[in-house]
């Protein structure tokens, strides 16, 4: 299932060249993941997940400026033993501005990777398989 979130470019997001700084794209992708989680999981489930970002891959495809209307599309593309992979596309109008693949890992109380609890795996697989 793909979720969409409208993103408003803020003046603070703009660098001295007049376009969104590359680091800000990560914040936009984070907003997309949070929106996705809130739509599909209860707050209690989200709080209990203990997932952290372990890897981020971003392809920057087109500059984004202050007046651009952005949409962040986010979905789960893979579920591993200890991890969940989110993918996102940031679009301005009908042009892809950036694509991201973010791997999040479930941690135990000592900060080490731990198997995803089965009930979370089932929820994630269910959401990931929706069309």
C-alpha positions in Angstrom: 0.0 0.0 0.0 1.3 3.4 -1.0 0.5 6.4 1.2 0.7 10.0 0.1 1.6 13.0 2.2 1.6 16.6 0.9 4.8 18.4 2.0 5.0 22.2 2.4 8.5 23.5 1.6 9.4 26.0 4.4 11.7 29.0 3.9 14.1 27.4 6.5 14.5 24.4 4.1 16.1 26.6 1.5 19.9 26.9 1.1 21.9 29.8 -0.2 21.4 28.5 -3.8 17.6 28.9 -3.5 16.7 25.2 -3.4 15.9 22.7 -0.6 19.1 21.5 1.1 19.9 17.8 0.5 19.7 17.0 4.2 16.2 18.3 4.4 15.0 15.6 2.1 15.7 13.1 4.9 13.2 15.1 7.1 10.6 14.9 4.3 11.1 11.1 4.0 10.8 10.8 7.8 7.5 12.7 7.7 6.3 10.2 5.1 7.3 7.2 7.3 5.6 8.7 10.3 2.5 9.4 8.3 2.5 5.8 7.0 2.9 4.3 10.5 0.2 6.4 12.0 -2.3 5.4 9.2 -1.7 1.7 9.6 -0.7 1.1 13.2 -2.0 2.1 16.6 0.1 4.6 18.6 0.8 1.8 21.2 2.1 -0.5 18.4 4.3 2.2 17.0 5.8 3.0 20.5 6.5 -0.7 21.1 8.3 -1.2 17.8 11.8 0.1 18.9 12.9 0.5 15.3 15.7 2.9 14.3 17.2 4.0 11.0 20.1 1.7 10.1 20.7 2.6 6.4 19.5 5.4 4.0 20.0 5.4 0.3 18.8 8.6 -1.6 18.9 9.4 -5.2 18.5 13.2 -5.8 16.9 13.6 -9.2 15.6 17.2 -9.4 16.0 20.4 -7.4 13.2 21.5 -5.2 12.4 25.2 -4.7 10.3 27.2 -2.2 7.1 27.3 -4.2 7.2 23.7 -5.4 4.2 21.6 -4.4 5.6 18.3 -3.0 4.1 14.9 -2.4 5.9 12.1 -0.5 4.7 8.6 -1.4 5.8 5.9 1.1 5.4 2.1 1.3 7.0 -1.0 2.8 9.1 -2.8 0.2 10.6 -5.6 2.3 10.5 -7.2 5.7 13.5 -9.1 7.1 14.2 -11.0 10.2 15.1 -7.9 12.2 14.3 -5.1 9.7 11.7 -3.3 7.7 12.5 -1.4 4.5 10.6 1.7 3.6 10.8 3.2 0.2 9.7 6.7 -0.7 9.4 9.0 -3.7 9.3 12.8 -3.4 7.5 14.3 -6.3 7.0 17.9 -7.4 4.0 17.9 -9.8 4.7 14.9 -11.9 8.5 14.9 -11.7 10.4 12.7 -9.3 12.6 14.9 -7.2 14.2 12.2 -5.0 13.9 8.5 -4.2 14.8 6.9 -1.0 15.2 3.4 0.5 15.4 3.4 4.3 16.2 0.3 6.3 14.9 0.3 9.9 16.1 -2.3 12.4 14.3 -3.5 15.5 16.5 -3.3 18.6 16.4 -5.0 22.0 16.8 -3.1 25.2 20.6 -3.2 24.9 20.5 -1.6 21.4 21.3 -4.8 19.5 19.3 -6.0 16.5 16.5 -8.3 17.6 14.0 -10.4 15.7 10.8 -8.5 14.8 8.1 -9.6 17.2 5.8 -11.9 15.3 2.7 -9.7 15.8 4.5 -6.7 14.3 5.8 -8.9 11.4 2.2 -10.0 10.7 0.9 -6.4 10.8 3.8 -5.2 8.6 3.3 -8.1 6.1 -0.4 -7.4 6.0 0.1 -3.7 5.3 2.9 -4.4 2.8 0.8 -6.8 0.8 -2.2 -4.5 0.4 -2.8 -3.0 -3.0 
